[in-house]
Amino acid sequence: MLNRRGSINRPPTPDAEEDQEQELTLKEIINIKLIESGEKERLKELLRERLIECGWKDEMNALCRAFTRKKGRNNVTVDDLVHVITPKGRASVPDSVKAELLQRIRSFLVSAAL
């Protein structure tokens, strides 16, 4: 009997992992479409406006100032501030702002047929 596993006439079977690495995820495809259309920048600007309107930005500034006063101005780095403030900042974004952004993203996905 002839064993054809090592046959030079047949290309090797590609690994499933290699195929997955080359294919874009849905998240990556959506991000590319958002960037190409300019919608990502519009969403970021909307988010900035809403966070200013609701006082979130002022609240984060106050937290940063308080942390800096507590630790001493010369003892705080930007990395320190990011590490301390980021969880609080993310948790305090109003649900209405999140809902508005989510709705805008959904509308974009429908209009882009994704």
C-alpha positions in Angstrom: 0.0 0.0 0.0 1.2 3.5 -0.9 1.3 6.1 1.9 0.4 9.5 0.5 0.7 11.6 3.6 4.2 12.8 2.7 3.4 13.1 -1.0 5.1 16.0 -2.7 2.0 16.5 -4.9 -0.2 17.6 -2.1 0.3 20.9 -0.3 0.5 20.8 3.5 -2.7 21.3 5.4 -2.7 24.8 6.9 -3.0 25.1 10.7 -6.4 26.5 11.9 -4.5 29.0 14.1 -2.7 30.5 11.2 -6.0 31.1 9.3 -7.5 32.7 12.3 -4.6 35.1 12.7 -5.0 36.3 9.2 -8.7 36.9 9.3 -10.0 40.1 10.8 -12.4 39.9 13.8 -15.8 41.6 13.6 -14.5 44.1 16.1 -11.6 45.0 13.9 -13.8 45.2 10.8 -16.2 47.6 12.6 -13.3 49.7 13.8 -11.9 50.0 10.3 -15.3 51.0 8.9 -15.7 53.6 11.7 -12.3 55.1 10.9 -12.7 55.0 7.1 -16.1 56.8 7.2 -15.0 59.4 9.7 -17.7 58.2 12.1 -15.2 57.3 14.8 -14.0 61.0 15.1 -17.6 62.2 15.1 -18.4 59.8 17.9 -15.4 60.9 19.9 -16.4 64.5 19.5 -20.0 63.7 20.6 -18.6 61.9 23.7 -16.4 64.9 24.6 -19.4 67.2 24.3 -21.7 65.0 26.4 -19.0 64.5 29.1 -18.5 68.3 29.4 -22.2 69.0 29.4 -22.9 66.5 32.3 -20.0 67.8 34.4 -18.0 64.6 34.1 -14.9 66.4 32.9 -15.0 68.8 35.8 -15.4 65.9 38.2 -12.3 64.1 36.7 -10.3 67.3 36.9 -11.3 67.7 40.6 -10.2 64.1 41.3 -6.9 64.6 39.6 -6.3 67.8 41.6 -7.2 66.1 44.9 -4.9 63.2 44.2 -2.1 65.5 43.2 -2.5 67.6 46.4 -2.6 64.5 48.5 0.5 62.9 47.1 2.4 66.2 46.5 2.8 67.8 43.1 6.3 66.6 42.5 5.5 63.0 43.5 2.8 62.3 40.9 3.3 61.2 37.3 0.8 61.0 34.5 0.8 57.3 34.8 -0.1 57.5 38.5 -3.1 59.7 37.6 -4.2 57.4 34.8 -3.9 54.4 37.0 -6.0 56.0 39.8 -8.5 58.0 37.8 -9.4 55.6 34.9 -11.5 53.1 36.9 -13.4 56.0 38.5 -13.8 57.8 35.2 -15.2 54.8 33.4 -17.6 53.9 36.2 -19.0 57.5 36.4 -19.9 58.0 32.7 -23.6 58.5 32.8 -25.8 55.7 31.4 -27.6 58.2 29.1 -24.3 59.1 27.4 -23.4 55.4 27.0 -26.9 54.7 25.6 -26.7 57.6 23.1 -23.3 56.4 21.8 -24.5 52.8 21.6 -27.5 54.0 19.6 -25.3 56.0 17.2 -23.0 53.0 16.7 -26.0 50.7 16.0 -27.3 53.2 13.5 -23.9 53.3 11.8 -23.7 49.5 11.6 -27.2 49.3 10.0 -26.4 52.0 7.5 -23.1 50.4 6.7 -24.8 47.0 6.3 -22.6 45.3 8.8 
